[in-house]
Structure formats: C-alpha cells, structure tokens
Amino acid sequence: KLKEKNIIVKINTVVVPDVNMDHVQAIAKQAEAWGVDLMNCIAMIPVHDTAFENHRGPTSEEIDNMRQFIGHYVPQMTHRTACRWCAYV
C-alpha cells in the first residue's frame, strides 16, 4: 500500500553468517516483488550479553559480495548503512 501512495520503501536486513546469509537472496526477491526501492544489508555486530555475543559478524567482503549478488533484484544501499536507530535496536 505504501507504493500505491508513492512512498519510497527501504528494507533493512541484518546479515548474520550461518544464520540468515542463505536467506538474503529470497528476501531480496520478495522485496523486488513488493516493489521495494532500496535494500540495506547491515552487518551484524556482536554485542556482549546477547545471544550473538560469540557469533562473528560478516566480513566487509561478504557484505560486498552479498550486495553485488542481490543487487539485480533491489538497488543496494552502500553508503552509511547503519543509522543511529539501528544501533539501538
């Protein structure tokens, strides 16, 4: 419904190796079907005292490769990919 009102739609996707990296392509395909304008693949940052504190985040190369791989579905955000809000969520 947002697209019907000419609202720009961006999807943020936190990329977690060995958890959802194999699903990001499917997310991008669905985003394309919905008419999403922009997708932001964000590297998961391990945080102390969380379920993922000992889990590694993706490397810059993995994120870059992911963006290239799915970029033909939805344009990828490549500048300042983490916002202040994302840091608190």
N, C-alpha and C positions, 0 to 999 in steps of 0.2 A: 504494500500500500504506500510505502514511502516513495517508491519510484514513480507511482502514479501521480504524486504531488511534486515531482521534480526535485526531490530531496536527495542530495548526494549521500550515498551509503558506503561506509568503510567497515570492514570486518578486521578485528584484531584476533590473531591466533598465536597463542603461546606455544612454541615448539619445544618439546621435551624428548630428547633421544630415548629410544627404547620404550617409549610410552605412546607417543602420537605421531612421530615422524612419518610413519607409513600411512597415516590418515589425512595428512595435509593436502594431498592431491585431491582426494574425494571432497574435502571441504572447499577447495578452490573450484572444483567442477560444480558443486551445488551453488556456490556464490555466483558463478557465471550464470547459472540457470535463473537465479533470482534477480540478475541484473545489477549486482554489486559493482560499484565504481572503482573501489580500491581495496586492496588487502594488505595488511600489515603483519608480517611474520616476525614475532618477537622471540628472542632467545630467552629461555627460562633461566633465571638466575637463582642458584641455590641459596636458601635463606636458613639461618640457624633456627633450630626448634620448630621446623616444619617437616612434613612428610618427605620432602625432597631435599633436605639439607645435605645428604650424602650422594645425591644424584648429580651427575655432571650436566652442565648446560651444553647446548650445541656450540660447536666452534664457529667462528666467522665464516670459514669456508663452507661448512654445512649449511648455514643460513643463506649464504650467497648462492650456492648450488640449488637449494630449495626454491629460492625466488626465481632463478632462471628457469627451472623445471616447470613451475606452475604459472609463470608469467604470461603464458599464452591463453590462460583461462581468465585471469583477472589481473589488471595492472597492479604491480607491486610497489609498495611504499619503501623507498630506500634511504630516505633522509630522516634523521631524528625519529627513530622507530619506537622509542619508549617515551611516553609522556609522563608528566607528574602524577596523573591519576593512576597510570599503570604501576607506578612504584608503590602505591598504597594498597593496591588490590591483591 
